[in-house]
Amino acid sequence: RVLIPPAALYSASGAFANGAIVSGTGNGINGTYYNTIDFSGTPGLQRIDASGVAFNFGTASPGGTVPAGVFSVLWSGNLNVPATATYTFYVVTQYGYQLFVDNAVTPIIDASGSPGYHTGTVALTSSSGGVYPTISMYYTAQGGGNQFAFMSWSGGSLPWTLTPGDRLYDGVGNGLAGQYYNASMPNSLPVV
């Protein structure tokens, strides 16, 4: 069993044309890091996480002005599937994690405040480029404890592996993405 590899994540540098992938590989997923557990306030760090969601922060800060021990991360972008199949996603975390795929209102993995190993499945097709909006929400309140989050996948002929960054895009290259919420995080999805 392996985590979802970074090779399944893509950036928005013109990677899509009419919903189909036209470039070779992606470069990761957009990571927005907050100085709070509830995704509020001004982000302390924004970056493309080229390795996908595969982090052992240990007791250190993830970077920027984000403190160690109490923070949240919103990873957002698009996932490209290699074939039509039912995919199983696997998450290992020491605190809270939610995974939403294909604009789902209900997370396929909801590990809110529940450490350990979690799985969820979803049927996805490779037609029209096989690109699906993906949101991962991670938060920790360990206050100095070991902080980690790893996401992997399997499905069809795809063996269990890290979700690769070259299968993840941080957007579709058609402007800026806005996310609007009508409830406090981490238990809600964007409404627009």
C-alpha positions as CSV (number, residue, x, y, z in Angstrom):
1,R,0.0,0.0,0.0
2,V,1.3,3.4,-1.0
3,L,0.0,6.9,-0.9
4,I,-1.4,8.8,-3.9
5,P,1.7,9.9,-5.8
6,P,2.4,13.5,-6.7
7,A,2.4,12.5,-10.4
8,A,-1.5,12.6,-10.3
9,L,-1.6,16.3,-9.5
10,Y,-1.5,19.1,-12.1
11,S,-1.0,22.9,-12.2
12,A,-3.1,25.4,-14.2
13,S,-0.4,26.4,-16.7
14,G,-2.6,25.7,-19.7
15,A,-2.9,22.0,-19.0
16,F,-6.5,21.7,-20.2
17,A,-8.2,22.3,-23.6
18,N,-11.9,21.7,-23.7
19,G,-11.8,19.5,-20.6
20,A,-9.0,17.2,-21.9
21,I,-5.4,17.0,-20.8
22,V,-3.1,18.3,-23.5
23,S,0.2,18.5,-21.6
24,G,2.4,15.7,-20.3
25,T,2.4,16.0,-16.6
26,G,1.1,18.1,-13.8
27,N,3.2,19.8,-11.1
28,G,1.1,19.4,-8.0
29,I,-1.9,20.7,-6.1
30,N,-2.6,24.2,-4.7
31,G,-1.9,24.3,-0.9
32,T,-3.3,27.1,1.2
33,Y,-2.0,27.0,4.7
34,Y,-3.8,28.8,7.6
35,N,-2.5,29.9,11.0
36,T,-5.7,28.5,12.6
37,I,-7.4,25.1,12.9
38,D,-10.6,26.3,11.2
39,F,-9.3,27.6,7.8
40,S,-10.0,31.2,8.9
41,G,-8.0,34.4,8.5
42,T,-5.3,35.3,6.0
43,P,-3.3,32.3,4.8
44,G,0.2,32.2,6.2
45,L,1.5,30.3,3.1
46,Q,0.3,29.5,-0.4
47,R,2.2,27.2,-2.7
48,I,1.9,24.3,-5.2
49,D,2.7,21.1,-3.4
50,A,4.4,19.1,-6.1
51,S,4.4,15.8,-4.1
52,G,0.6,15.8,-3.6
53,V,-0.6,15.2,-0.1
54,A,2.3,13.4,1.4
55,F,3.6,15.2,4.5
56,N,5.2,14.5,7.7
57,F,5.6,17.9,9.3
58,G,6.9,16.4,12.5
59,T,6.9,19.1,15.1
60,A,7.9,21.8,12.6
61,S,6.0,24.6,10.8
62,P,5.0,23.8,7.2
63,G,6.6,27.1,6.3
64,G,5.8,30.8,5.8
65,T,4.2,32.3,8.9
66,V,2.3,29.2,9.7
67,P,3.0,28.1,13.3
68,A,3.9,24.5,14.2
69,G,1.3,22.5,16.1
70,V,-2.0,24.4,15.3
71,F,-2.8,25.0,11.6
72,S,-5.0,23.9,8.7
73,V,-4.4,23.3,5.0
74,L,-6.8,23.4,2.1
75,W,-5.5,21.5,-0.9
76,S,-7.5,22.2,-4.0
77,G,-7.3,21.5,-7.7
78,N,-8.2,18.8,-10.1
79,L,-7.4,15.1,-10.2
80,N,-6.9,13.3,-13.6
81,V,-7.8,9.6,-13.5
82,P,-5.9,7.3,-15.9
83,A,-8.9,5.1,-16.6
84,T,-12.6,4.5,-15.9
85,A,-12.8,2.7,-12.6
86,T,-13.9,2.7,-9.0
87,Y,-11.1,4.4,-7.1
88,T,-10.3,3.9,-3.4
89,F,-8.6,6.7,-1.6
90,Y,-6.6,6.1,1.5
91,V,-5.7,8.7,4.1
92,V,-3.4,8.4,7.1
93,T,-3.5,11.4,9.5
94,Q,-2.8,12.1,13.1
95,Y,-5.8,14.6,13.4
96,G,-8.5,15.7,11.1
97,Y,-8.9,15.2,7.3
98,Q,-11.7,15.4,4.8
99,L,-11.6,14.5,1.1
100,F,-14.1,15.7,-1.5
101,V,-13.9,14.5,-5.2
102,D,-16.1,15.5,-8.2
103,N,-17.9,18.4,-6.4
104,A,-19.4,16.0,-3.9
105,V,-21.3,17.6,-1.0
106,T,-20.4,14.7,1.3
107,P,-16.8,13.9,1.8
108,I,-15.7,10.4,0.6
109,I,-13.4,10.4,3.6
110,D,-14.4,12.2,6.8
111,A,-11.8,11.8,9.5
112,S,-12.8,14.9,11.5
113,G,-10.7,14.8,14.6
114,S,-10.2,11.1,14.1
115,P,-6.5,10.0,13.8
116,G,-5.6,6.8,11.9
117,Y,-6.2,5.2,8.6
118,H,-9.3,6.0,6.6
119,T,-10.7,4.9,3.2
120,G,-13.4,6.0,0.7
121,T,-14.4,5.0,-2.8
122,V,-15.8,6.8,-5.8
123,A,-16.5,5.7,-9.4
124,L,-14.7,8.0,-11.9
125,T,-14.5,7.9,-15.7
126,S,-11.7,8.8,-18.0
127,S,-14.0,10.2,-20.7
128,S,-13.6,14.0,-21.5
129,G,-10.2,13.9,-20.0
130,G,-11.1,12.3,-16.7
131,V,-10.6,15.5,-14.7
132,Y,-12.3,15.9,-11.3
133,P,-12.3,18.8,-8.9
134,T,-10.6,17.7,-5.7
135,I,-10.5,19.3,-2.3
136,S,-8.6,17.9,0.7
137,M,-8.9,19.6,4.1
138,Y,-6.4,18.9,6.8
139,Y,-6.2,20.4,10.3
140,T,-4.2,19.8,13.4
141,A,-4.2,20.9,16.9
142,Q,-1.4,18.8,18.3
143,G,0.4,21.8,19.8
144,G,3.9,20.4,19.1
145,G,3.0,16.7,18.5
146,N,3.9,14.8,15.3
147,Q,1.8,16.2,12.5
148,F,1.3,14.3,9.3
149,A,-1.1,13.7,6.4
150,F,-0.7,11.2,3.5
151,M,-3.2,10.4,0.7
152,S,-2.9,7.4,-1.6
153,W,-5.2,5.7,-4.2
154,S,-5.9,2.6,-6.2
155,G,-8.4,1.5,-8.8
156,G,-8.8,-0.6,-11.9
157,S,-5.3,-1.6,-12.9
158,L,-3.7,1.1,-10.8
159,P,-1.9,-0.4,-7.8
160,W,-2.1,1.2,-4.4
161,T,0.3,4.1,-4.6
162,L,0.8,7.7,-3.4
163,T,-1.5,10.1,-5.4
164,P,1.1,11.5,-7.8
165,G,1.6,15.2,-8.4
166,D,1.6,14.7,-12.2
167,R,-2.1,13.6,-11.9
168,L,-3.0,16.8,-10.0
169,Y,-3.6,20.3,-11.3
170,D,-4.0,23.4,-9.2
171,G,-6.7,24.7,-11.6
172,V,-7.9,24.7,-15.2
173,G,-6.0,27.7,-16.5
174,N,-9.2,29.7,-17.1
175,G,-8.8,32.5,-14.5
176,L,-9.0,32.5,-10.7
177,A,-11.0,30.1,-8.6
178,G,-13.1,31.6,-5.8
179,Q,-14.4,29.6,-2.9
180,Y,-17.4,30.9,-0.9
181,Y,-18.6,29.4,2.3
182,N,-21.9,29.8,4.2
183,A,-20.7,27.8,7.2
184,S,-17.6,27.6,9.3
185,M,-14.9,25.1,8.3
186,P,-13.9,22.3,8.4
187,N,-17.4,20.7,8.0
188,S,-18.6,22.5,4.9
189,L,-17.8,22.7,1.2
190,P,-17.8,25.8,-0.9
191,V,-21.3,26.8,-2.1
192,V,-20.1,28.5,-5.3
